[in-house]
Amino acid sequence: MSMIGQYLRLAPAELERASRDPDWAAEHAHDLYGRDDAAAAARVHETDKAWNALDFLLTRRGFPVDVVFGEADMPWPAGSDWGYGPPRLLTAERVRAAVDALEAHAPDALADGVAPADLAAANVYPQIVWERGEELDWVVSHWAYLATYLRAAAREGDALLLWIS
C-alpha cells in the first residue's frame, strides 16, 4: 500500500465549516476526490509518493513554509484520521507566504546537489526508489505542479488541508 500526499483547498467559509464539522470536511474531500471534472480537480491535489522527498528537499533548501505536512492542527476531536493521521492546516496567509517564496525555490534547482543515494541514506520514502538510483525528476515535476496549485490557492485566498493517506 502506498502513502500519498493529498491536499484540499478550502475557501474561507469552507474552512470555517470544516473547523466546526470534521465529518463534513472528510465527506467534502472524499466527494471532490471522487469526481472527474475540472472544478473538483482545481480544489484537490496529490503529490503521490513524492511527499517525503519534497519535504526532504524543501527543508534542505530552507523553504519557509511547511507545504508538505501543514503547520497547524485542526480543532477537531482526537481520533480524526484521514489515513496516516489527521489532516493539518496551512492558513491562507501561509499559502501566500509559500507563494512569495517560490521564486527562490524554482523546480529546476530543487534537487541541485542531491543524489538518489542521499535520499536513500536519509530513509526518504519510498526508499526502494532511491536505493535503485532513480533520478529525482519525478519529485521535481511534483514540485512544479504543487507550485501551480499553491499559486491558484493564494489567488483565491484559500487555506489548505494536507494529509497523507
N, C-alpha and C positions, 0 to 999 in steps of 0.2 A: 504494500500500500504506500502511495506517495504522500508526501506532505507538500501542500500547495499554499502559496501566499495569496490571500484574497483581500479585496478592497471593495468598499461600498461608499459611494458619495451620498451625503445627506445635506439637503437644503436646511436652512435654519429651523423651519417649522418641523421638518422630519427629525432633526436632531433633538429638538425639544420632546417630541413624541417618543422617540427611541429612549431617551433618558428616563422617561416615566414608565415605559412599557417594553421591556426586553423581549416579550413574546412577539409583539408587533414588529420589532426590529428584525428578529430572526425570520419571521414569515416574509417580511418585505425583501430581505436579502435573498431568501430562497426563491421567491417569485421572480425577482429580477434575473437571477442566475438561470432560472428555468425557461426564460423567454428567449426567443431568437429574433430580435428586432433591434434596430439601431438605437431607439430610445433607451432600451434596457442596457444595451452594450455600452452606452455612454455613462451609465451610472455605476457599473461594476468593472473590475479589472482583476487580472490574475498575473502573478509573476511565476507561475508554475513552480518548479523545484529550484528556481534560481534565487529564491528569497534569502537563503543563508549566505550565498556567495555575494549577493548585493549588499547585505549587511556588513560582511567582512570588508569588501572593497570600499564602501562608503565610509565606514568607521575609520579605516586606514587612511583615507583622504581627508578626514576631519569634516565630513558633511555635518552641518549644524542641526539637522532635524532628523529624528528617527522615523524615516518613511517606510521602514520595513515592519516594525513592531508597534508603532504608535507611541505616544508619550503620556497618555493619561488613562486611568481606569474609568470605565463607565460606572455610574452609580447604581449598579444592579445588585440584586441579592447574590450571595455566594452560590456557586453551582451553575452559573450561566456559562455554558461551554459550547463553543461552536466548532469543535474539532479537537484541537490541542490547546484548550483553554478558552477563556472568554475573549471577545474582541476588545481591542483597545482603540482609543480615540486620538485623532490628530485634528485639533481645532482648526477652524477656517483661518485663524491668524497664523498658525504654524504651517498650514498648507501654503499660505502666501510667503512665509519665510523660506520654505523649501524652494519655491519657485524663484525667489530672489537669489538663492544660492546656486541655481542650476548652471549659470554661465561659467562659473569657476569649476564645475564638475561635469564637463562635457563627456558624453558617452565614449568618444574616441580616445579619451585619456583615462577612463576609469580603471582599466586594467594595466596601465603602464607600470612596468617593473615587477609585475606579479606573474608567476608561472603556475601551471596546474599543481606542481609539487608543493607550492606554498599553501594552497588551499587544502591539499591532502594532509600536509603536516599539521594544519590548524583544525583538522577534523570538520571541515566545512561540508555540510550536506549538499548534494549526495556525494559522499566521499568516493565511491567507486568511480565516478566520472573523472575525478581529479587523479586518482590512482592510475587510471588508464592513460592519463596525459592529454585528455581532450582540452581543446583550447577554450578560452573564456568568451568567445564571440557570442554565444547564445545568452550569456549573462549580460553582456554589453547591450545586446539588442533589447533585452527586457528592461534595462535602464532607460533606453531611448523611449520605449513605449510607456513606461511609468512616468517619465518626464512629461510626455504629452498629456497623459491623464491628469497629472498634478496641475499642469497649466490650465486645463479645462475646469478643474475643480476650483482653482483660485479665481478664475474669471467670473464664476458664478457665485463665489462666496460660500462654497460648500466645505463642510467638515468631512472627515473620512473615518470610517470604522475599518480596522485592519485585523486580520486573524490568519492563523494557519489551520488548514483543515486537511 
